[in-house]
Amino acid sequence: MGDAIHELDVVALTEDLPEHDLQRGQVGTVVEVWEPGVFEVEFADNEGKTYGLLALRAEQLMLLRHQPAHAASD
């Protein structure tokens, strides 16, 4: 399945984390893979200032894609 999350992938939260002042849909970058299914994710604002850095489970994240699933035929 193509939903594997890797280092430097862009992800979004799938749940609110009020204890970390993070909401569902906030976007972060995977900066470390701690173990299968556990990732260190950095959340930063538009100026690059980090406002969250925490370990999250794969089920708390959605992989974001910037390319279509299948390349169009030329």
ZIPE-V468003 format. One record per backbone hydrogen bond with DSSP energy under -0.5 kcal/mol. CO is the residue of the C=O (numbers start at 1). NH is the residue of the N-H. If there is no record, write none. Layout:
# ZIPE-V468003
co={CO:CO}
nh={NH:NH}
This chain:
# ZIPE-V468003
co={1:6:9:10:11:12:13:17:17:18:22:23:26:28:29:29:30:32:32:35:37:38:38:39:39:40:40:41:42:42:43:43:45:48:49:52:54:56:57:58:60:62}
nh={4:9:30:64:28:62:25:20:22:21:17:26:13:11:31:42:8:34:40:38:58:34:35:41:56:31:32:54:29:44:51:52:48:50:45:43:41:39:60:61:14:12}
